[in-house]
Amino acid sequence: MFIHDTVTDFTDNYLPTIDYLKKYYEKHASHFEEYFRFHCHNVDEKMKMAIQKHKEKISALIQIKDKMPKLISDIARNYEQMYEITFTKDVHLIVGLYGSNAFTYQQIIQKLHFA
């Protein structure tokens, strides 16, 4: 299991503009392909609304961004020990457009994203 963290890039370079969001999503396109194709519709409209929400939540994102990878690793390790399973799929930490807090790709447990 590998944790792909795009949240740190988002918070380190954050600007409350649509242009910034577009560049962030473009830069991390491989992590957002399924998100925009299957999960997040009406992207232009949601981007406009997300600007204010991101401004309100940026301090929370900064606080949690360094904790999430360790929490996910700890939880995965505990589950692996308790249930004798191995997590082999990657985890993607992303800043989305407020469609949902987590989603899985269309196939059975192929990719897991936390927004």
The first five atom37 places (N, CA, C, CB, O) and aatype in JSON, in Angstrom:
{
  "aatype": [12, 13, 9, 8, 3, 16, 19, 16, 3, 13, 16, 3, 2, 18, 10, 14, 16, 9, 3, 18, 10, 11, 11, 18, 18, 6, 11, 8, 0, 15, 8, 13, 6, 6, 18, 13, 1, 13, 8, 4, 8, 2, 19, 3, 6, 11, 12, 11, 12, 0, 9, 5, 11, 8, 11, 6, 11, 9, 15, 0, 10, 9, 5, 9, 11, 3, 11, 12, 14, 11, 10, 9, 15, 3, 9, 0, 1, 2, 18, 6, 5, 12, 18, 6, 9, 16, 13, 16, 11, 3, 19, 8, 10, 9, 19, 7, 10, 18, 7, 15, 2, 0, 13, 16, 18, 5, 5, 9, 9, 5, 11, 10, 8, 13, 0],
  "atom_mask": [
    [1, 1, 1, 1, 1],
    [1, 1, 1, 1, 1],
    [1, 1, 1, 1, 1],
    [1, 1, 1, 1, 1],
    [1, 1, 1, 1, 1],
    [1, 1, 1, 1, 1],
    [1, 1, 1, 1, 1],
    [1, 1, 1, 1, 1],
    [1, 1, 1, 1, 1],
    [1, 1, 1, 1, 1],
    [1, 1, 1, 1, 1],
    [1, 1, 1, 1, 1],
    [1, 1, 1, 1, 1],
    [1, 1, 1, 1, 1],
    [1, 1, 1, 1, 1],
    [1, 1, 1, 1, 1],
    [1, 1, 1, 1, 1],
    [1, 1, 1, 1, 1],
    [1, 1, 1, 1, 1],
    [1, 1, 1, 1, 1],
    [1, 1, 1, 1, 1],
    [1, 1, 1, 1, 1],
    [1, 1, 1, 1, 1],
    [1, 1, 1, 1, 1],
    [1, 1, 1, 1, 1],
    [1, 1, 1, 1, 1],
    [1, 1, 1, 1, 1],
    [1, 1, 1, 1, 1],
    [1, 1, 1, 1, 1],
    [1, 1, 1, 1, 1],
    [1, 1, 1, 1, 1],
    [1, 1, 1, 1, 1],
    [1, 1, 1, 1, 1],
    [1, 1, 1, 1, 1],
    [1, 1, 1, 1, 1],
    [1, 1, 1, 1, 1],
    [1, 1, 1, 1, 1],
    [1, 1, 1, 1, 1],
    [1, 1, 1, 1, 1],
    [1, 1, 1, 1, 1],
    [1, 1, 1, 1, 1],
    [1, 1, 1, 1, 1],
    [1, 1, 1, 1, 1],
    [1, 1, 1, 1, 1],
    [1, 1, 1, 1, 1],
    [1, 1, 1, 1, 1],
    [1, 1, 1, 1, 1],
    [1, 1, 1, 1, 1],
    [1, 1, 1, 1, 1],
    [1, 1, 1, 1, 1],
    [1, 1, 1, 1, 1],
    [1, 1, 1, 1, 1],
    [1, 1, 1, 1, 1],
    [1, 1, 1, 1, 1],
    [1, 1, 1, 1, 1],
    [1, 1, 1, 1, 1],
    [1, 1, 1, 1, 1],
    [1, 1, 1, 1, 1],
    [1, 1, 1, 1, 1],
    [1, 1, 1, 1, 1],
    [1, 1, 1, 1, 1],
    [1, 1, 1, 1, 1],
    [1, 1, 1, 1, 1],
    [1, 1, 1, 1, 1],
    [1, 1, 1, 1, 1],
    [1, 1, 1, 1, 1],
    [1, 1, 1, 1, 1],
    [1, 1, 1, 1, 1],
    [1, 1, 1, 1, 1],
    [1, 1, 1, 1, 1],
    [1, 1, 1, 1, 1],
    [1, 1, 1, 1, 1],
    [1, 1, 1, 1, 1],
    [1, 1, 1, 1, 1],
    [1, 1, 1, 1, 1],
    [1, 1, 1, 1, 1],
    [1, 1, 1, 1, 1],
    [1, 1, 1, 1, 1],
    [1, 1, 1, 1, 1],
    [1, 1, 1, 1, 1],
    [1, 1, 1, 1, 1],
    [1, 1, 1, 1, 1],
    [1, 1, 1, 1, 1],
    [1, 1, 1, 1, 1],
    [1, 1, 1, 1, 1],
    [1, 1, 1, 1, 1],
    [1, 1, 1, 1, 1],
    [1, 1, 1, 1, 1],
    [1, 1, 1, 1, 1],
    [1, 1, 1, 1, 1],
    [1, 1, 1, 1, 1],
    [1, 1, 1, 1, 1],
    [1, 1, 1, 1, 1],
    [1, 1, 1, 1, 1],
    [1, 1, 1, 1, 1],
    [1, 1, 1, 0, 1],
    [1, 1, 1, 1, 1],
    [1, 1, 1, 1, 1],
    [1, 1, 1, 0, 1],
    [1, 1, 1, 1, 1],
    [1, 1, 1, 1, 1],
    [1, 1, 1, 1, 1],
    [1, 1, 1, 1, 1],
    [1, 1, 1, 1, 1],
    [1, 1, 1, 1, 1],
    [1, 1, 1, 1, 1],
    [1, 1, 1, 1, 1],
    [1, 1, 1, 1, 1],
    [1, 1, 1, 1, 1],
    [1, 1, 1, 1, 1],
    [1, 1, 1, 1, 1],
    [1, 1, 1, 1, 1],
    [1, 1, 1, 1, 1],
    [1, 1, 1, 1, 1],
    [1, 1, 1, 1, 1]
  ],
  "atom_positions": [
    [[0.85, -1.18, 0.0], [0.0, 0.0, 0.0], [0.89, 1.24, 0.0], [-0.96, 0.0, 1.23], [1.82, 1.37, 0.8]],
    [[0.59, 2.12, -0.91], [1.31, 3.39, -0.96], [0.3, 4.52, -0.78], [2.1, 3.55, -2.31], [-0.79, 4.47, -1.35]],
    [[0.65, 5.52, 0.0], [-0.23, 6.66, 0.23], [0.23, 7.82, -0.63], [-0.26, 7.07, 1.74], [1.34, 8.33, -0.47]],
    [[-0.62, 8.23, -1.56], [-0.34, 9.37, -2.44], [-0.96, 10.61, -1.79], [-0.92, 9.14, -3.89], [-2.18, 10.7, -1.67]],
    [[-0.15, 11.54, -1.39], [-0.61, 12.75, -0.69], [-0.55, 13.96, -1.63], [0.24, 13.01, 0.58], [0.53, 14.46, -1.93]],
    [[-1.71, 14.41, -2.09], [-1.75, 15.65, -2.88], [-2.2, 16.82, -2.03], [-2.68, 15.49, -4.09], [-2.19, 17.97, -2.48]],
    [[-2.61, 16.54, -0.79], [-3.12, 17.59, 0.1], [-2.0, 18.55, 0.49], [-3.75, 16.97, 1.36], [-2.21, 19.76, 0.56]],
    [[-0.81, 18.02, 0.75], [0.31, 18.88, 1.13], [0.62, 19.89, 0.04], [1.56, 18.03, 1.44], [0.85, 21.06, 0.32]],
    [[0.63, 19.44, -1.21], [0.85, 20.37, -2.32], [-0.25, 21.43, -2.36], [0.91, 19.6, -3.66], [0.02, 22.61, -2.59]],
    [[-1.49, 20.99, -2.13], [-2.61, 21.94, -2.14], [-2.42, 23.01, -1.07], [-3.94, 21.2, -1.91], [-2.55, 24.2, -1.36]],
    [[-2.13, 22.6, 0.15], [-2.02, 23.56, 1.26], [-0.76, 24.42, 1.16], [-2.04, 22.84, 2.59], [-0.78, 25.59, 1.52]],
    [[0.32, 23.84, 0.68], [1.58, 24.6, 0.58], [1.52, 25.71, -0.46], [2.72, 23.66, 0.25], [2.22, 26.72, -0.34]],
    [[0.71, 25.54, -1.48], [0.66, 26.49, -2.59], [-0.7, 27.17, -2.74], [1.01, 25.8, -3.87], [-0.95, 27.83, -3.74]],
    [[-1.56, 27.01, -1.76], [-2.97, 27.41, -1.86], [-3.2, 28.87, -2.25], [-3.63, 27.14, -0.56], [-2.6, 29.79, -1.7]],
    [[-4.08, 29.03, -3.21], [-4.64, 30.33, -3.6], [-6.13, 30.12, -3.81], [-3.94, 30.9, -4.91], [-6.52, 29.15, -4.46]],
    [[-6.98, 30.98, -3.28], [-8.43, 30.79, -3.39], [-8.96, 31.25, -4.76], [-9.14, 31.55, -2.28], [-9.77, 32.17, -4.84]],
    [[-8.51, 30.59, -5.82], [-8.95, 30.95, -7.16], [-9.3, 29.7, -7.96], [-7.87, 31.78, -7.89], [-8.79, 28.61, -7.69]],
    [[-10.15, 29.87, -8.93], [-10.5, 28.76, -9.82], [-9.28, 28.35, -10.63], [-11.66, 29.15, -10.75], [-9.06, 27.16, -10.87]],
    [[-8.48, 29.31, -11.04], [-7.27, 29.0, -11.8], [-6.35, 28.09, -10.98], [-6.54, 30.3, -12.2], [-5.78, 27.14, -11.52]],
    [[-6.2, 28.39, -9.69], [-5.37, 27.54, -8.83], [-5.94, 26.12, -8.76], [-5.27, 28.14, -7.42], [-5.19, 25.15, -8.88]],
    [[-7.26, 26.0, -8.57], [-7.87, 24.67, -8.51], [-7.62, 23.89, -9.79], [-9.38, 24.78, -8.24], [-7.26, 22.71, -9.76]],
    [[-7.81, 24.55, -10.92], [-7.6, 23.87, -12.2], [-6.16, 23.39, -12.34], [-7.96, 24.81, -13.37], [-5.91, 22.28, -12.81]],
    [[-5.21, 24.22, -11.94], [-3.79, 23.83, -12.02], [-3.47, 22.68, -11.07], [-2.89, 25.04, -11.71], [-2.71, 21.78, -11.41]],
    [[-4.05, 22.71, -9.87], [-3.85, 21.63, -8.9], [-4.39, 20.31, -9.46], [-4.54, 21.97, -7.55], [-3.72, 19.29, -9.39]],
    [[-5.61, 20.34, -10.0], [-6.2, 19.12, -10.55], [-5.45, 18.64, -11.78], [-7.67, 19.36, -10.9], [-5.32, 17.44, -12.0]],
    [[-4.95, 19.56, -12.57], [-4.15, 19.2, -13.75], [-2.82, 18.56, -13.32], [-3.89, 20.45, -14.62], [-2.41, 17.55, -13.88]],
    [[-2.17, 19.17, -12.34], [-0.88, 18.67, -11.86], [-1.01, 17.25, -11.31], [-0.32, 19.6, -10.78], [-0.09, 16.43, -11.46]],
    [[-2.13, 16.96, -10.68], [-2.35, 15.65, -10.06], [-3.43, 14.86, -10.8], [-2.74, 15.82, -8.58], [-4.21, 14.14, -10.19]],
    [[-3.45, 15.01, -12.1], [-4.52, 14.43, -12.93], [-4.71, 12.93, -12.7], [-4.24, 14.69, -14.39], [-5.84, 12.45, -12.7]],
    [[-3.63, 12.2, -12.52], [-3.77, 10.75, -12.35], [-4.53, 10.39, -11.08], [-2.39, 10.1, -12.33], [-5.14, 9.32, -11.02]],
    [[-4.51, 11.25, -10.09], [-5.22, 10.98, -8.84], [-6.68, 11.42, -8.9], [-4.52, 11.69, -7.68], [-7.49, 11.04, -8.05]],
    [[-7.02, 12.2, -9.9], [-8.38, 12.74, -10.0], [-9.17, 12.19, -11.18], [-8.31, 14.22, -10.1], [-10.33, 12.56, -11.37]],
    [[-8.56, 11.33, -11.97], [-9.23, 10.84, -13.18], [-10.59, 10.22, -12.87], [-8.34, 9.82, -13.88], [-11.6, 10.62, -13.45]],
    [[-10.64, 9.26, -11.96], [-11.9, 8.61, -11.61], [-12.82, 9.56, -10.85], [-11.64, 7.36, -10.77], [-14.04, 9.51, -11.01]],
    [[-12.25, 10.42, -10.04], [-13.04, 11.38, -9.26], [-13.91, 12.23, -10.18], [-12.12, 12.28, -8.41], [-15.11, 12.35, -9.96]],
    [[-13.29, 12.81, -11.2], [-14.06, 13.67, -12.1], [-14.89, 12.88, -13.1], [-13.12, 14.61, -12.83], [-15.96, 13.34, -13.5]],
    [[-14.43, 11.73, -13.51], [-15.18, 10.96, -14.5], [-16.44, 10.33, -13.91], [-14.29, 9.87, -15.09], [-17.49, 10.34, -14.54]],
    [[-16.33, 9.77, -12.7], [-17.44, 9.0, -12.15], [-18.11, 9.61, -10.93], [-16.96, 7.66, -11.8], [-19.29, 9.34, -10.67]],
    [[-17.41, 10.42, -10.19], [-17.92, 10.83, -8.88], [-18.34, 12.29, -8.81], [-16.89, 10.57, -7.84], [-19.39, 12.6, -8.25]],
    [[-17.56, 13.17, -9.36], [-17.81, 14.61, -9.22], [-18.29, 15.18, -10.56], [-16.53, 15.35, -8.74], [-17.51, 15.34, -11.5]],
    [[-19.56, 15.48, -10.61], [-20.15, 16.05, -11.83], [-20.4, 17.54, -11.62], [-21.48, 15.32, -12.19], [-20.29, 18.04, -10.49]],
    [[-20.71, 18.26, -12.67], [-20.93, 19.72, -12.61], [-19.7, 20.42, -12.04], [-22.18, 20.05, -11.76], [-19.81, 21.24, -11.12]],
    [[-18.55, 20.09, -12.57], [-17.27, 20.53, -12.02], [-17.15, 22.05, -11.97], [-16.13, 19.96, -12.85], [-16.72, 22.59, -10.95]],
    [[-17.51, 22.75, -13.04], [-17.36, 24.21, -13.05], [-18.18, 24.85, -11.94], [-17.78, 24.78, -14.41], [-17.71, 25.75, -11.25]],
    [[-19.4, 24.39, -11.78], [-20.28, 24.92, -10.73], [-19.72, 24.6, -9.34], [-21.71, 24.34, -10.87], [-19.7, 25.45, -8.45]],
    [[-19.26, 23.36, -9.17], [-18.72, 22.96, -7.86], [-17.42, 23.7, -7.53], [-18.47, 21.46, -7.83], [-17.17, 24.01, -6.37]],
    [[-16.61, 23.98, -8.55], [-15.37, 24.74, -8.3], [-15.68, 26.11, -7.74], [-14.55, 24.88, -9.6], [-15.04, 26.56, -6.79]],
    [[-16.67, 26.77, -8.31], [-17.04, 28.11, -7.83], [-17.46, 28.05, -6.36], [-18.17, 28.7, -8.69], [-17.06, 28.89, -5.56]],
    [[-18.27, 27.06, -6.02], [-18.75, 26.93, -4.64], [-17.64, 26.48, -3.69], [-19.92, 25.95, -4.57], [-17.63, 26.83, -2.51]],
    [[-16.7, 25.68, -4.21], [-15.64, 25.14, -3.36], [-14.64, 26.2, -2.92], [-14.91, 24.04, -4.09], [-14.0, 26.05, -1.88]],
    [[-14.5, 27.27, -3.69], [-13.54, 28.32, -3.33], [-13.78, 28.8, -1.91], [-13.63, 29.52, -4.32], [-12.85, 28.87, -1.11]],
    [[-15.01, 29.14, -1.58], [-15.34, 29.62, -0.24], [-15.15, 28.51, 0.81], [-16.79, 30.13, -0.19], [-14.62, 28.76, 1.89]],
    [[-15.57, 27.31, 0.47], [-15.42, 26.2, 1.42], [-13.95, 25.9, 1.71], [-16.12, 24.95, 0.89], [-13.57, 25.64, 2.85]],
    [[-13.13, 25.94, 0.67], [-11.69, 25.71, 0.88], [-11.1, 26.8, 1.78], [-10.95, 25.66, -0.47], [-10.29, 26.51, 2.66]],
    [[-11.51, 28.04, 1.54], [-11.0, 29.14, 2.39], [-11.34, 28.88, 3.85], [-11.6, 30.5, 1.95], [-10.53, 29.11, 4.75]],
    [[-12.56, 28.4, 4.09], [-13.0, 28.14, 5.46], [-12.28, 26.95, 6.08], [-14.5, 27.9, 5.48], [-12.11, 26.9, 7.3]],
    [[-11.86, 26.0, 5.28], [-11.29, 24.74, 5.79], [-9.78, 24.63, 5.66], [-11.91, 23.6, 5.09], [-9.2, 23.63, 6.09]],
    [[-9.12, 25.63, 5.09], [-7.68, 25.51, 4.83], [-6.88, 25.26, 6.12], [-7.17, 26.77, 4.14], [-5.93, 24.48, 6.1]],
    [[-7.25, 25.91, 7.21], [-6.49, 25.68, 8.45], [-6.69, 24.25, 8.95], [-6.94, 26.69, 9.55], [-5.75, 23.66, 9.48]],
    [[-7.87, 23.7, 8.8], [-8.11, 22.3, 9.19], [-7.32, 21.35, 8.28], [-9.61, 21.98, 9.13], [-6.79, 20.34, 8.75]],
    [[-7.26, 21.66, 6.99], [-6.48, 20.84, 6.07], [-5.0, 20.85, 6.47], [-6.64, 21.34, 4.62], [-4.33, 19.81, 6.44]],
    [[-4.51, 22.01, 6.83], [-3.1, 22.13, 7.24], [-2.85, 21.3, 8.5], [-2.73, 23.61, 7.49], [-1.82, 20.64, 8.61]],
    [[-3.79, 21.33, 9.43], [-3.62, 20.58, 10.68], [-3.64, 19.07, 10.46], [-4.7, 20.96, 11.68], [-2.87, 18.34, 11.09]],
    [[-4.5, 18.59, 9.57], [-4.69, 17.15, 9.42], [-3.76, 16.52, 8.38], [-6.11, 16.86, 9.05], [-3.54, 15.31, 8.41]],
    [[-3.22, 17.31, 7.46], [-2.48, 16.73, 6.33], [-1.29, 15.87, 6.76], [-1.97, 17.85, 5.43], [-1.01, 14.86, 6.11]],
    [[-0.62, 16.24, 7.82], [0.53, 15.45, 8.27], [0.11, 14.25, 9.11], [1.47, 16.33, 9.07], [0.88, 13.3, 9.27]],
    [[-1.09, 14.28, 9.64], [-1.56, 13.19, 10.5], [-2.18, 12.04, 9.7], [-2.57, 13.71, 11.49], [-2.06, 10.88, 10.1]],
    [[-2.83, 12.35, 8.59], [-3.57, 11.33, 7.84], [-2.71, 10.15, 7.38], [-4.21, 11.96, 6.65], [-3.12, 9.01, 7.59]],
    [[-1.56, 10.37, 6.76], [-0.78, 9.21, 6.31], [-0.43, 8.25, 7.46], [0.49, 9.67, 5.63], [-0.52, 7.04, 7.3]],
    [[-0.04, 8.79, 8.6], [0.29, 7.94, 9.74], [-0.95, 7.21, 10.26], [0.92, 8.77, 10.87], [-0.88, 6.02, 10.56]],
    [[-2.08, 7.92, 10.36], [-3.31, 7.28, 10.82], [-3.71, 6.13, 9.89], [-4.45, 8.31, 10.91], [-4.07, 5.05, 10.35]],
    [[-3.66, 6.38, 8.6], [-4.03, 5.34, 7.63], [-3.08, 4.16, 7.74], [-4.03, 5.91, 6.2], [-3.52, 3.01, 7.73]],
    [[-1.79, 4.42, 7.83], [-0.8, 3.34, 7.97], [-1.02, 2.54, 9.25], [0.63, 3.91, 7.95], [-0.96, 1.31, 9.23]],
    [[-1.27, 3.24, 10.35], [-1.51, 2.56, 11.63], [-2.77, 1.69, 11.56], [-1.65, 3.59, 12.76], [-2.76, 0.55, 12.02]],
    [[-3.83, 2.23, 11.0], [-5.08, 1.47, 10.88], [-4.88, 0.25, 9.99], [-6.22, 2.36, 10.32], [-5.32, -0.85, 10.33]],
    [[-4.21, 0.43, 8.86], [-3.96, -0.69, 7.95], [-3.13, -1.76, 8.64], [-3.23, -0.2, 6.67], [-3.43, -2.95, 8.54]],
    [[-2.09, -1.35, 9.34], [-1.23, -2.3, 10.06], [-2.03, -3.07, 11.11], [-0.04, -1.56, 10.72], [-1.89, -4.29, 11.23]],
    [[-2.87, -2.37, 11.87], [-3.69, -3.04, 12.88], [-4.66, -4.05, 12.25], [-4.48, -2.0, 13.68], [-4.81, -5.16, 12.75]],
    [[-5.3, -3.66, 11.16], [-6.2, -4.58, 10.47], [-5.44, -5.79, 9.93], [-6.93, -3.87, 9.32], [-5.91, -6.92, 10.02]],
    [[-4.25, -5.55, 9.38], [-3.46, -6.65, 8.84], [-3.09, -7.65, 9.94], [-2.18, -6.12, 8.17], [-3.11, -8.86, 9.71]],
    [[-2.77, -7.14, 11.12], [-2.42, -8.02, 12.24], [-3.65, -8.75, 12.78], [-1.76, -7.22, 13.36], [-3.58, -9.95, 13.07]],
    [[-4.77, -8.05, 12.92], [-5.97, -8.65, 13.49], [-6.63, -9.67, 12.56], [-6.97, -7.58, 13.85], [-7.12, -10.7, 13.02]],
    [[-6.64, -9.38, 11.27], [-7.42, -10.19, 10.34], [-6.56, -10.95, 9.33], [-8.38, -9.31, 9.6], [-7.1, -11.59, 8.42]],
    [[-5.25, -10.89, 9.48], [-4.33, -11.61, 8.6], [-4.62, -11.31, 7.13], [-4.41, -13.11, 8.86], [-4.73, -12.22, 6.3]],
    [[-4.74, -10.03, 6.83], [-4.93, -9.58, 5.46], [-3.8, -8.61, 5.12], [-6.33, -8.9, 5.27], [-3.1, -8.12, 6.01]],
    [[-3.63, -8.34, 3.85], [-2.62, -7.39, 3.42], [-3.27, -6.36, 2.51], [-1.45, -8.11, 2.69], [-3.93, -6.71, 1.53]],
    [[-3.09, -5.1, 2.84], [-3.6, -4.03, 1.99], [-2.58, -3.8, 0.88], [-3.85, -2.71, 2.82], [-1.44, -3.43, 1.14]],
    [[-3.01, -4.02, -0.34], [-2.1, -3.88, -1.48], [-2.46, -2.7, -2.37], [-2.09, -5.14, -2.29], [-1.67, -2.31, -3.23]],
    [[-3.62, -2.13, -2.18], [-4.07, -1.03, -3.04], [-3.62, 0.31, -2.48], [-5.6, -1.05, -3.19], [-3.51, 0.49, -1.26]],
    [[-3.36, 1.23, -3.38], [-2.9, 2.56, -2.98], [-4.04, 3.4, -2.41], [-2.28, 3.27, -4.16], [-5.21, 3.18, -2.72]],
    [[-3.67, 4.35, -1.6], [-4.6, 5.32, -1.02], [-4.24, 6.69, -1.58], [-4.55, 5.31, 0.56], [-3.06, 7.03, -1.67]],
    [[-5.24, 7.47, -1.94], [-5.03, 8.8, -2.52], [-5.65, 9.84, -1.59], [-5.63, 8.9, -3.96], [-6.86, 9.82, -1.36]],
    [[-4.85, 10.75, -1.07], [-5.35, 11.85, -0.26], [-5.47, 13.06, -1.19], [-4.41, 12.16, 0.97], [-4.49, 13.53, -1.74]],
    [[-6.71, 13.54, -1.34], [-6.98, 14.6, -2.31], [-7.82, 15.7, -1.68], [-7.69, 14.04, -3.54], [-8.46, 15.49, -0.65]],
    [[-7.8, 16.86, -2.29], [-8.72, 17.94, -1.93], [-9.72, 18.02, -3.07], [-7.96, 19.34, -1.7], [-9.4, 18.44, -4.18]],
    [[-10.94, 17.62, -2.78], [-11.97, 17.58, -3.8], [-12.84, 18.82, -3.81], [0.0, 0.0, 0.0], [-12.45, 19.89, -3.34]],
    [[-14.03, 18.64, -4.36], [-14.96, 19.77, -4.52], [-16.22, 19.56, -3.7], [-15.33, 19.94, -6.0], [-17.3, 20.01, -4.09]],
    [[-16.1, 18.89, -2.57], [-17.19, 18.72, -1.62], [-18.33, 17.88, -2.16], [-17.71, 20.05, -1.19], [-19.5, 18.2, -1.95]],
    [[-17.98, 16.8, -2.85], [-19.0, 15.85, -3.29], [-19.21, 14.76, -2.24], [0.0, 0.0, 0.0], [-20.32, 14.26, -2.07]],
    [[-18.13, 14.39, -1.55], [-18.17, 13.31, -0.57], [-16.85, 13.31, 0.2], [-18.42, 11.93, -1.26], [-15.88, 13.94, -0.23]],
    [[-16.81, 12.63, 1.32], [-15.57, 12.56, 2.1], [-14.66, 11.42, 1.69], [-15.9, 12.43, 3.55], [-13.45, 11.5, 1.88]],
    [[-15.22, 10.38, 1.12], [-14.41, 9.26, 0.65], [-15.19, 8.53, -0.42], [-14.04, 8.3, 1.83], [-16.42, 8.52, -0.42]],
    [[-14.47, 7.92, -1.34], [-15.14, 7.12, -2.35], [-14.19, 6.06, -2.84], [-15.64, 7.99, -3.51], [-12.97, 6.18, -2.72]],
    [[-14.76, 5.01, -3.39], [-13.95, 3.98, -4.01], [-14.22, 3.99, -5.49], [-14.24, 2.58, -3.41], [-15.31, 4.35, -5.94]],
    [[-13.24, 3.61, -6.25], [-13.37, 3.53, -7.69], [-14.39, 2.44, -8.03], [-12.0, 3.25, -8.37], [-14.71, 1.62, -7.18]],
    [[-14.88, 2.43, -9.24], [-15.99, 1.58, -9.65], [-15.74, 0.08, -9.51], [-16.32, 1.87, -11.06], [-16.69, -0.69, -9.38]],
    [[-14.51, -0.35, -9.53], [-14.24, -1.77, -9.36], [-14.16, -2.08, -7.87], [-12.93, -2.17, -10.09], [-14.05, -1.17, -7.05]],
    [[-14.21, -3.31, -7.53], [-14.21, -3.7, -6.13], [-12.85, -3.38, -5.51], [-14.53, -5.21, -5.97], [-11.84, -4.01, -5.83]],
    [[-12.84, -2.4, -4.62], [-11.68, -2.0, -3.83], [-10.41, -1.86, -4.68], [-11.45, -3.0, -2.72], [-9.35, -2.34, -4.28]],
    [[-10.5, -1.22, -5.81], [-9.31, -1.0, -6.62], [-8.5, 0.19, -6.11], [-9.69, -0.79, -8.07], [-7.28, 0.12, -6.01]],
    [[-9.19, 1.27, -5.8], [-8.51, 2.46, -5.3], [-9.41, 3.1, -4.26], [-8.18, 3.46, -6.45], [-10.63, 3.06, -4.37]],
    [[-8.8, 3.68, -3.26], [-9.56, 4.36, -2.22], [-9.06, 5.79, -2.14], [-9.42, 3.65, -0.85], [-7.86, 6.04, -2.08]],
    [[-10.0, 6.73, -2.15], [-9.66, 8.15, -2.1], [-10.3, 8.78, -0.86], [-10.12, 8.89, -3.4], [-11.46, 8.5, -0.56]],
    [[-9.57, 9.61, -0.16], [-10.11, 10.4, 0.93], [-10.01, 11.86, 0.51], [-9.34, 10.14, 2.27], [-8.94, 12.34, 0.17]],
    [[-11.14, 12.56, 0.53], [-11.17, 13.96, 0.13], [-11.35, 14.83, 1.36], [-12.29, 14.23, -0.9], [-11.4, 16.06, 1.24]]
  ]
}
